[in-house]
Amino acid sequence: MCSMRKPTASPTSFWSVGSKRATRWLFWLPIYFGILKAGAIAVPFNFRYSAEEIQYCADLAEVQVLLFGAEFIGRIESIAHKLCHGRLLIYVGDNCP
């Protein structure tokens, strides 16, 4: 049996929290929609992926442009020599390495 519960928070309360996760999500949202508007396909990678998993997914999805943020910096740098063949790597964020 399924029960319906009334939401305990209003939809706008999510935005008012000001959490780091929400801010990061809002930062990437225009980039995501820009990718779709350009007619490309966005392939999001899990932030927990190791360098080898990132390489595997990029090869499997035939990624041509890889946009990445600070959370991927160390892993991307370790495989940059393999990733950059035929791909454009774009760092998005402050303090570009």
C-alpha positions as CSV (number, residue, x, y, z in Angstrom):
1,M,0.0,0.0,0.0
2,C,1.3,3.4,-0.9
3,S,0.9,6.4,1.4
4,M,1.0,10.1,0.3
5,R,2.8,12.5,2.6
6,K,2.7,16.2,2.5
7,P,6.1,17.7,1.8
8,T,7.7,19.2,4.9
9,A,9.6,21.9,3.0
10,S,8.6,24.3,0.3
11,P,10.4,24.0,-3.1
12,T,12.1,27.3,-2.5
13,S,13.6,26.2,0.7
14,F,16.2,24.1,-1.2
15,W,17.5,27.3,-2.9
16,S,17.6,29.2,0.4
17,V,19.8,26.7,2.1
18,G,22.8,28.0,0.3
19,S,24.6,24.7,0.5
20,K,27.8,24.1,-1.3
21,R,26.3,21.2,-3.3
22,A,23.4,23.3,-4.5
23,T,25.7,26.2,-5.4
24,R,27.9,23.8,-7.5
25,W,24.8,22.3,-9.2
26,L,23.6,25.8,-10.1
27,F,27.0,26.6,-11.5
28,W,27.0,23.7,-13.9
29,L,23.3,24.0,-15.0
30,P,23.9,26.7,-17.6
31,I,26.8,24.7,-19.0
32,Y,24.7,21.6,-19.2
33,F,21.9,23.4,-21.1
34,G,24.5,25.1,-23.3
35,I,25.8,21.6,-24.3
36,L,22.2,20.5,-25.1
37,K,21.4,23.7,-27.1
38,A,24.6,23.2,-29.2
39,G,23.1,19.8,-30.2
40,A,25.8,17.8,-28.3
41,I,25.2,15.1,-25.7
42,A,26.3,15.6,-22.1
43,V,27.9,12.6,-20.5
44,P,28.2,13.3,-16.7
45,F,31.0,11.5,-14.8
46,N,30.6,10.5,-11.2
47,F,32.9,12.6,-9.0
48,R,34.0,9.3,-7.3
49,Y,35.5,7.9,-10.5
50,S,39.2,7.0,-10.5
51,A,41.5,8.3,-13.2
52,E,41.2,4.9,-15.0
53,E,37.4,5.0,-14.9
54,I,37.4,8.5,-16.3
55,Q,39.6,7.3,-19.1
56,Y,37.5,4.3,-19.8
57,C,34.2,6.3,-19.8
58,A,35.7,9.0,-22.1
59,D,36.8,6.4,-24.5
60,L,33.6,4.4,-24.4
61,A,31.4,7.5,-24.9
62,E,33.8,8.8,-27.6
63,V,34.0,12.2,-25.8
64,Q,35.4,15.0,-27.9
65,V,35.3,17.8,-25.3
66,L,35.8,17.2,-21.6
67,L,34.7,19.9,-19.2
68,F,35.8,19.4,-15.7
69,G,36.0,21.2,-12.4
70,A,38.3,21.3,-9.4
71,E,37.1,18.0,-8.0
72,F,38.6,16.2,-11.0
73,I,41.9,18.1,-11.3
74,G,44.3,15.5,-9.8
75,R,42.8,12.6,-11.7
76,I,42.6,14.4,-15.0
77,E,46.3,15.6,-14.7
78,S,47.4,12.0,-14.1
79,I,45.9,10.8,-17.4
80,A,46.0,14.0,-19.4
81,H,48.7,12.6,-21.7
82,K,46.2,9.9,-22.7
83,L,43.0,12.0,-22.6
84,C,44.2,14.9,-24.8
85,H,44.7,12.8,-28.0
86,G,41.8,14.0,-30.2
87,R,40.0,15.7,-27.3
88,L,39.7,19.2,-26.0
89,L,40.1,19.4,-22.2
90,I,38.5,22.5,-20.6
91,Y,38.9,23.3,-16.9
92,V,35.9,25.2,-15.5
93,G,36.5,27.1,-12.3
94,D,38.9,29.3,-10.4
95,N,42.7,28.9,-10.1
96,C,43.3,27.1,-13.3
97,P,46.4,24.8,-13.1
